[in-house]
């Protein structure tokens, strides 16, 4: 190490960038790998789990970390790009030990919310301290916070049947849904379901949309039916339809019956279309405005942070009703056109409608050709009577064009004949 920092709490470094000696970022810290030997011996820190390009998680030995000073993690610049696979003797300090229930020296119970590591005179790193929140004596009240040495608490070396995930999720608050989905896939099944249980419905819906179908089905299958239907309601209708299409018909119908009728109606309609068609890929919730709405109204709608970029790229102008299927579809207005006109201009005055928009039965290839030909990231889907049924976005098209199981593939595998060591500088 370039310097010997004092005690370092893991919650303060998780998610931090990892740099090579030249100052180029090579990834982000996601966990710390330790060897838990006994309740009396401090666990030795073996290395770090670093997420590199392509959301692949690799192992960085602690001996290749040259600095942990000033909130920066600096390596020797050499990374083994093979995917990290946890060994039986290894423990993920953050994912497995946070939220563990332990017994304190006075016999009371508490929950681990952080761990600290220190370097000894021989320059080896160990987990030295455990930050614990005691159990409150009254219902609903939290107990005191304490920082104790490793050997002062009991319960860290044995598996807990029903471990919580509150403090673990606190370290993941700022992770994108796709990154959190990737983290879930790397967890043991038991720990994965403990995390899923504590995610709120909206966050879980976002994460499910980023998981492979088999993982979606597995998670949905262990949820209580009422909660499963709530999560499906929070998902985009097209993603919910895709997931329900993977379930046995009786199970899918039971979940649809538990959903809000309006949401279930959209999903049922999408389930009637073939998977690799415009209807099977479209969402029923594009940004729809009447022709007398102003550009100011349109800009306010597409500023919604919950919209994915492709859906925020344009507004769809229709006559009432404005819920899909709408009244007569009049055309689209791209957000660049919205930026070029005065805010008081009516959207009906600047619509584009000179393309033969796809019908719901249009093939995947036809939709992809239209997106490429007109340099668009979304397309309206209309019926034979010019009613807007929904919109197909480029991310859904790519999802179907990419090889099956692409979410589970690593795109940073060393090429045949190449070594697994990659020098990131010089």
Secondary structure as UniProt FT lines:
FT   STRAND          8..9
FT   HELIX           10..12
FT   TURN            13..15
FT   STRAND          17..19
FT   TURN            21..22
FT   STRAND          25..35
FT   STRAND          44..52
FT   TURN            53..55
FT   STRAND          56..61
FT   HELIX           62..64
FT   STRAND          65..67
FT   HELIX           69..71
FT   STRAND          73..75
FT   STRAND          78..80
FT   TURN            88..89
FT   STRAND          91..92
FT   HELIX           93..97
FT   TURN            98..99
FT   STRAND          101..103
FT   TURN            105..106
FT   STRAND          109..119
FT   TURN            121..122
FT   STRAND          125..135
FT   TURN            139..140
FT   STRAND          142..149
FT   HELIX           150..152
FT   TURN            161..162
FT   HELIX           166..170
FT   TURN            171..174
FT   HELIX           177..185
FT   HELIX           189..198
FT   HELIX           201..208
FT   TURN            209..210
FT   HELIX           213..222
FT   HELIX           225..234
FT   HELIX           237..244
FT   TURN            245..246
FT   HELIX           249..258
FT   HELIX           261..271
FT   TURN            275..276
FT   HELIX           278..281
FT   STRAND          288..289
FT   TURN            291..292
FT   HELIX           295..302
FT   TURN            305..306
FT   TURN            309..310
FT   HELIX           311..313
FT   STRAND          314..318
FT   STRAND          328..334
FT   HELIX           335..340
FT   TURN            343..344
FT   HELIX           347..349
FT   TURN            360..361
FT   HELIX           364..373
FT   TURN            374..375
FT   STRAND          378..382
FT   TURN            384..385
FT   STRAND          387..393
FT   HELIX           394..401
FT   TURN            404..405
FT   HELIX           406..408
FT   TURN            416..417
FT   STRAND          421..423
//
